[in-house]
Every structure is written in structure tokens, then in C-alpha cells.
Amino acid sequence: MSERSRIFIAHPIPEPTINYLRQYGDVEVFRGHHRDINDDELESAARRSDYIFCMHQTPVTEGMIKANPNLKGIGVTEVRDDLHAVEACKAAGVRLLVANNTEEIINGNRQATADLMVALLLDLAYRVVEADRYSRATGYFQQMTCDLMGIGCTGKTTSLIGLGRVGLFAVPVLKALRMNVLYTKRNRLPREQEEELGVEWVEDRDELISRGDFVSMLANYEPANHKMFGEREFKLMKPTAYFINVGRGRLIDEDAMIRALQDGTIAGAGLDVFYQEVGPTPRSSHDAYIPEALRKLDNVVLTPHNGGATWDSRGRQTMAIAQAIVDDIVQRQNGATSNTAGNAPAAVGE
């Protein structure tokens, strides 16, 4: 009987996927729930593993390959040159085992992130978190209280900075809430698509910001966009308006945002991303954290970068990576030398 494969999972994932992998190997899971695995831990795991399961911003480093050039494979959603040491894998013959439904996975994450953006907007519009704290405080309340009136959604305007895949999932929901939707982006949509979606193009970003009751950051992060939204932009917002960010924390001058929230420049914010997060350009930290100043504010709703974290989305993603690893294990057990049979995933590094 062949020796069981040793599989290391670099972050906690849904139990059904772990149980599936256990049918094919001995599984070890990184148990850090409040931080990301660091490079030293990844290299240590590589030394004692045949396969490594990676998601999100977890890198595949040259150090991992040097630590164990006999690794059989590393499971990933997609191969990324900015995150994965592709050439080192090829040189050592370590396979990057790619999920065979990458586009479906990515779209699932985008849709879940869009839904979370709308959830944050609704929370702010109806002051749900504040109302929860109010209700728990003493248990008593005045019927039909006026203490917690919100701005609501009907007839209000959402200004989208960026309108890519996440925004395109969000727009139909915003329109169903009877909201006006403005947008700006690098390349304007075709007029027919604007009419179909019911959105208004605003070329001048300052105008877009100043008109919004909710201003949502959906731009892609790249060095040119670093801290693209700062003190000046927050001062352009209405004092009754809310800022929402489900894009990337480093698009924002976080200190300027905190000041705007503290001094009433804006009414509040819904945030799923933060400045101090792991990122590929650069991979800045293993310890993502939310500043204490934000955590103290009552006019902010905070979520821990879990925009894609639904059972369907995460389940589909993790199971697809697991399937890529299992296919490789089975092929090796059957004496296959390539990753091309049946429904096997694509592989890099053979």
C-alpha cells in the first residue's frame, strides 16, 4: 500500500473540504485565525509536506521550494506571477495545481463582495449596528423612537468609484432598492449598457463624490492609485454621506478617513478592507489589523475583509483547489506522468 500524502493547508478552510482531502492524505491545517501564515512557517510546512494548499494572498515563495524541492504540488486558485515563484517551481519540477473553474470561483467572490457592499450600505442607511447596541443596552425603548433615524435608501444616490465586475453585480441590487447610481471609471461603459443598467456616467470624480449619499470605493489597487482618496476627497463629500470600501485599504489615506469620521466631515463608513493588510504589491504584512481609532468609533461598521466569505463561494473555491490536489495524487498513484488525463487541473512546473 502506498504511503499517504502529507497535505498542509495554509489557512483555516471549511470542514467539508478538509474531510475530502483526508480521504487521500494526512492533513495538517494552519490554525491561526487572527493572522496570516508567515514565510518561515510556510517554509517549515514545506519541509514536512508533499502538497501545500494556498488561497488568497498566501504566496508560493522561492524559500518554500528551496526548503523542499521534492514537493509534489501546490494547489492554487490561479497562477499569479506577482504572488507565486513560478520559475522556481518549474526549475524544481514542483507542480502549481490550478483549480479548473477559476473564472467561476472569481465571479463567485465578486458577487459575494458586491452583496457585502450593499449590506454595509443598508446597515449604514438604517443604522442597524447602532440600533442593535441601543436595544441591548437596557432592554427598554420608546416605541417608534426617533433616536435612530437613518437616511434610508429610496431616492438616495450611490456614487461608485470604479465599475468593474464587483460593481456590475452590485448595481442591479442598488437599483432594486430604488437608488440612483452614478459611476466613474477609466473607460466609460457603452451607452447601451449604461441604459440597461440604469447608471449615470460622471466624468469628473470630484462631482461624483460630492453628489453621493453613499460613496463606494471599487477601484483596483495599483501603485498609481495608492491613497487616491484622502483628506481632500473626504471634504468633498456631503456631511450626511457615508463612505464604503470593499476594494483595497491602500486606496485610502486611512488617517485622513479616521479624522473625517471623528470630526463629522462625513456621517460614517462601512469598511471591509484596511491599510495594514497582506498584499501582493508589496506583500507588506502577515498581521492584518484594524486601527484602534476605527474600532472606537460608533459611526463605523467593520468587517474583517470577508467579502467573498459565503458558504457557496468559499466552499466552491476550496473544493476546487482540493480537487486539483486530489487529481494529482490519484494520477501519481496510477503511475501517470502528466496532468492531462480526464478532468485533471492545469499544472505548471512539470
N, C-alpha and C positions, 0 to 999 in steps of 0.2 A: 504494500500500500504506500503511495507516495506521501511524502511529508507535507503537512498542511502549510499553506502560505501564511505568512505573517503580514497583516494589514494594519497600517496605522492611519487613523482618521484625525486630521489636524485641527478639528473643532467639533464641538457637540453638534449632532445632527439628529433628525427624527429616528426614533427607535425601530420602526419597520425597516428602514434601510440598513441599520446596524444588524438587525436579525437576519436579513437576507445575506449580508456578507459573511455572517457567522456560519452559514451553511457551507462556505467554501474556504474558510481560513480562520485563524486565530486573530481576533480583532482587539486592538487597543485604541481607546478614544482619548484625545486630549480633553481634560476636564475643566479647563479654565473657562468660566462663564463670564468673567468680568474683564478679560484682556485677551489679546490675540497671542498665539504662539510666537515665540521669538526665534531668531535664526539658530542660536545654539541648541534650542530644544528640537528644532527641525532636523538639524544635523545629527543629534543624538538619536532621534527616532529613525532616521535613515539607516544608521548603523545596525539597527536590530530589526529591520523590516525588509520584506520583499516588495511590498506595494505601499504607496502613500496616497491618501485621498485628500485632495485640496479643493477649496472653493474660494470664491470672492477674491480678496486681496492677498491670500496666502501665497507666497512666492515659491517658485522652484529655483533654488539658488545653485551656483557652482559649488558652494560648500557642501550642499546635500549630496551632490554627485561624487565629489571627492571623498566624502565620508563613507560612501558605499557605492562604488562604481558597478557593483553587481546587483543593484536594484533592478527589479524586473520591469516595474512600471509605476507611473504616477498618474492618477486619474484627475482630469480637469474638465471644466465645462467647455472651454475653448482654449486654444493655444494663443498666448499673447507675448509678443517679443519684449514688451515693457515689463513683464512680470515673470516670465519663465526663461531659464537659461537653456534655450533651445539648442544652441550649438554644443554646449557641454553634454546635453542628453544624447545628441546624435553621436558625438565622439565616443561616449561610453557605451552606446547601444541601449540606453535606458529609454523605454517607450513612454511618450506622453500619450496617454489613453484618453481619447476625446469622446465625450457624450455624443451620441448620434442624432440628437434632436436639439442642437444648440439654439437655433432660432426660436423654437417653441419655448425653451427654457427662458431665454432672454425676454421674449414677449410676455411670458407669464410674470416675470419680475417687474417688467414695466407696468403692466396692468395693475398689479398689486400696489406698486408705488403710487400710481395715479389715484387709486382708490384711497390710499392713506392720505394723500394730499387733500382730497375732498373731505375726508374725515376730520383732518385738522381744521379745515375751513369751517365745517359745520360746528365743531367744538367751540371755535372762537366766536362764530356768529351767534350761538345760543348759550355761550358761557357754561358749557357742560361741566368741565372740571371744577370751575368756581362754584357752581351750583351743588356739585357733589360735596365739596368741602363745607359749604354753608349748611347743607342738610345734615351732615354728620356731626356738626359742631355741638349742638344741644339736642337735636331731635325735634325742636319746636320751630314753627314757622307761621308767618301770617299768610292766610290763603290769598292767592293771586298777588303775591308780593311784587313790589316794584323795585326791589333791591337789586335784581339781577337781570334787568332788561338788556337784550343784545340787539345787534343791528340786523340780525336775520339775513336771509339770502335773496328773497324776492325783489327784483329790480335793482339789486346791487351789482357792482362791477368788479370782475376779477381781471387783473392785468397779468398776463403771462410773459415772463422774460424767457424766451425760448419756447418753441412749439415743435418738439420732436416726437418720438414715439410715446413717451410718458404723457406729454400734453395732449396728444391726439386721443389717448384713452380717456383722459380726464374731461375733455370738452363736452362730450355728449351728456355726462353726468351733471356738469355745471349748467348746461342748457336746460336739463330736466328740472333743475332747481329754480328755473326762471331767472337766471342771471345773465347779465351782459358780459361777453368775453372779448377782451382786447388782447392783442399779441404783437410782439416784435421778435424778429429772428434775423439771422444773417441773410437768408434767402427767402423772400416772400413766397407764400403758397400761391398756386394758380387761383385766379378769381373764382373759377367754378368751384374749387374745393372750399374756399372761404364761404361762399354762399351756401354750400351744402352743410358745412359745419355750423354756420351762423356766427362766425367770428369776424371781428373788425381789425384790420391791419393798422397799426400806428407806427409810422416810421421813426419818429422822434422818441427815444426812450424816456427822456425827461417828461414828455407829455403823458406817455403810457403810465409812468409811475405816479404822476400827480392826479390822474383820473381814477385810480383804482381804490376800491374799498378793501380789496384784498390784493396784495402784490405777491406773486408766487415766482420763486426762482427755479427755473427748469433748464438753465443753460448748461452746456457741457463744460467740465473743467479742463483748462489747458493753461499753460503759463501766461498767455496773453490776457486771460480772464481772471488772474489772481486778484482777489479783493476788488472785483469790479463794482461791488455795491458797498458804499461806505457812508461816511457822515453826510456828504453832500446829497446822496440819493435818499437817505432816510429823512432829511429835511424837506425833500420834495413831496414826500407822502403826506396825505391828509392826517391830522392828529387823531382822527377817528378810525384810521385804516390799520389793517393787520398785515404783517409780513409772514410769509410761509416759505420755508426752504426744505425741499426734499431732493435737491440737486447734489451739491457738494459744499461742505463747510468752508472751504478755502476760496469760494467765490465771494465770500462776505468778509468785510472787516468786522470781526466778531466784537472787538472792543467798542467800536462805534455803534454797533447794534445794541449792545448792553446799555450804553449811555442813552440811546434813543428810547429804550424801554424804561429806563429808570426815571428819565426826566419828562416823560409824557410826549416826546416828539411824535411817537406813534402809539396806538392803543394797545398793541400786544403782538405776539408772534406764536407761530406753530413751527417747531423745529424738529427735523428728523436727522439732521447732519450737523457736524460741528467741526471747528477748525482743527482740533487736535485729534485727527483720525489717521489710521493707516491709509496710505495712498500710493499708487504706483509711481507718481511723478511729483516729488520723490516719495519713496516708502519711508515715511517720516517717523513712525512710532508704532510700538506694539501695545501701548496703553492709551487707547482712545478714552477721553474723558470729557465731561460736561463741566464748564467752569462753575464754581460755587455761586458766583454772582447771578448766573442764569437760574440756578436751582432755587434761589431765594425769592425769585420774582413770582408774584401771583398772576401776572398778566401774560404768562408764557405757558404753552403746552409743549411738553418734551417727550419725544420717543427716541429709543436708542438705535437709530439707523436700522430699522426693521421694516422698511417699506415693502420689501418683497417677501416678508415672513408670514405667508399663509400656509396652511397645511398642503393645499394643492400646489402652490408654487414651489415651496421648499421640498415637498415630497417628490415632485416631478424632477427637480434638479438633482437632488441627492441620489435618487434611484437610478437616474440616467448615468451618473458617474460611477455608481456601484456596478451597473450592468457592464460598463466598459471594462472595469477591472475583472469582473467575473468572466466575461468573454475571453479575456487574455489568459486567465487561469485555466479555463477549460481547454482552450486551444493548446496550451503547453502540455497539459495532461494527456491530450490526444496526439501529441507529437507534432503539432503544426508548427511551422517555422515562420509563417507570415500572419498578418492580421487582416486578411481579406475574405475569409470564408463567411458565408451566411450573412447574418445581421451584425457582424463584428464592427466595432467602432474604428474610426480612423486612428492611425498611430503615427507618431513622429519619433524617430530615433532608432529605427530598426537597422 
